[in-house]
């Protein structure tokens, strides 16, 4: 584990033998994600050759020849002929799933008056600091939305610090809301499906991307610090028309829309397209080989 992704597969795996989980018949398509999976994919690529189309999700750090296809988010700087990018990471919130979630809306969410604002809270990480002033700035923006007639659906994450939860609670207490406190199942999926507007903190690429699956306006709250990588990510979503920076105080409710971003479907379609192209090429080479053997046999017969 410590040496991944550069190390080979551990000998105890007995890779490629009947005693291993990794044994023939090899799959037509293999996908890997995470550094610990890379040695296995490289070993599979060596054993199976062109019979298996290999895909890595995220930069493998071991070079472009690691797989036939590599996906990275657009804000990652890896590029190449076998590299594809999307603005957001793949997620499970397809249009069909969001529609089903909307049909199954819990009664407490259904009772909220519109417009409903989903508030998706992240927290401090190695990039964003979240000072007390940052917390207060977010609370002020939320309170202004409440005064405009919005109701709230609020969920923290495991990284959300206590002060941010407290000020968010205080800012929205006088307005209709559902505030998840950590008890029971997280209603986050239903929040996405029922939101007319979303507010998400900038520290989470995944949560921001999932908000952009809705096609609804997404305000991004950016706390102190940040990084070039995060700025590339957020600038791309703003250029696409999905997100805007959260104002300190709102005087009207937004109404913009955009085509929802379903990166999982985009990635899957490109895997399928390239795999079919590879399969057609291999099939053509096999047919050509059979034709060459038939032709050679025919010439040998005539010479006799």
Secondary structure by P-SEA (a helix, b strand, c coil): ccccccccccccccccccccccccccccbbbbccccaaaaaaaaaaaaccccbbbbccccccccccccbbbbccccccccccbbbcccccccccaaaaaaaaaacccccccccccbbbbbbbbbcccccccaaaaaaaaaaaaaaaaacccbbbbbcccccaaaaaaaaaacccccccccccccccaaaaaaacccbbbbbcccaaaaaaaaccccbbbbbbcccccaaaaaaaaaaaaacccccccccccbbbbbbcccccaaaaaaaaaaaaaaaaaaaaaaaaaaaaaaaaaaaaaaaaac
